C-alpha cells in the first residue's frame, strides 16, 4: 500500500537545511560514513496553521562495494524533532516530534550485466513513532 501525502506551504519565513557526511574507504571496498543533519523551519501552511520545528539527525553507515558485482550497506540513525505545533509532513521528512531510531539495510547483487537482485529493509521505532514501522522490499531486474 502506497500513500501519498501532500501539503502546500503558504509561507516559509525561515528555513535552514544543512547536511554533512564523510566516507572513509578502506580494505578494497569497505567504508564507514558518519553523517549529520540539521533542519529548521517556521511559517504557515495553506490551511492557516503556523509551525515552528527543529530536526537533528546523526547517522553511521557501514558499507561494502565490489564493482559490478555487489553493493551493500547498513545505516543506523537517530532523529530528534522538537516542536509544539502541527508540522507539515514534508517539512520534517515525515518524522513526528520526539526521538526516532532508524535502521536501514540494503544489498544489491549483479549476476551479470543484464540480471541483478536487490533487497532493502527499513526499521523505525522510538517515542515519536506510534508503532514499530518495518518495510522490506525485494527486486529482481532483467535488462534485454
N, C-alpha and C positions, 0 to 999 in steps of 0.2 A: 504494500500500500504506500503510495507516494502522495504526500500532501504539500501543496504549495501555498505558502503564506505571503501575503503582500500587504505592506503598509506604505502609505505615502507620507513623507515627511514634508510638512508645510514650511518649516523654518528651522534650520540648524544654526543656532547662534554661535556655537563654538564646537569644533570637532578636531580632535587630535588622535592620530593613529600611528604609533611608532612600533616597529618590529625589527628585531635583530637576531641573527644566529650565525654561528661559525662552525664549519665542518672540519674536523681533524681526521685525516685519512691515514691509514697505516696498514701494514701487513698485506699488501696486494689485494685490496678490495673492501677491507673493513673500515668503518667510520663511526665516529661519535660526534653528535651535533647538539650542543646546548643552545637553547634559544629563549627569548623573552619577548613579551608584547605588552604594550600599554595603550589603552584606548579610553578617551573621554569624549562625551557628547552631551550637549544640552540643547534644548529647543522646544519645538511644538510640532505635533503631528497633525494631520489634516482634520482629525476629529476635535481638535482644540485642546487636547491633553498635553500639558507641559511635562518634560522629562529632564533628568539630570543624572548621569550614570558614569561610573568608572569601571574599567575592566583591567585586571592584571593577569598575565599568563606566564608561566615558566614551564619549559619542556626540556626533555632529554631524549634524543633519538639515537638508537644503535642500528647500524645498517651493514649490509654486505652486498656487494655487486660484483658479478663476474660478467664482463662484457659479452653481449649476445647470447647469454645463457640463463643467468639468474639475477634477480634484483629483489631484495627483501629488507624489511626494517621493522623495528618495534619502537614506538614512541609513547612515553608517559608524560602527561602534562597535568598541571593544576591550574584552574581558572577561578579567579575571585572577582565577583561583580558586586559593587556597592551602589545602592540606590534606594530611595524611599518612594520612588514613583513607578508607575507602569511604563516600561520602556518598550519602544518598538522592537519587534523581533530581530530585524536586520541590524539594528544599531549595536547590539551586543552579541552578534553572531549566534543568536539562538540560545544564549545562556541566561538563566534566571539569577536573581540576587542570591548571593551566598557563595559557597565553595563547591566546585565540581572537579572531580578527578576523571581523567580520560586516559584510556589505554587503547592504542591503535596498533595493529599488526598487519603487514601486507607482504605477500610473496608473489612473484611472477616468474614463471619458468618458460623459456623458449625451447621447444623441442628442435625446431629448425627455423629457417627464415619465414615459413608460412604458418606454423602452428605454435600457439602459446596458451598457457593456462595461468589463471590468476585467482588469488584468494585474498579477501580483505575482511578484517574483523575490527569492530569498534565497541568499546565498553565505556559507558558513562555512569557515574554514581556520585553521591555526595549530598550534603544538606540542601543544595539548590535544586536537586532533582526530585521529582515526586516518586519515581521508582527507578530501579536499575534499568538502564537502556542498553540493549545489545543489538548489534547488526552484523550479520555475516553475509557476504556476497561472494559468489564464485563466477568465473568466466572462462569459457573456452573459445579461442579465436582461431579461425582458419582463413587465411587470405589466399585468393587464387588470382 
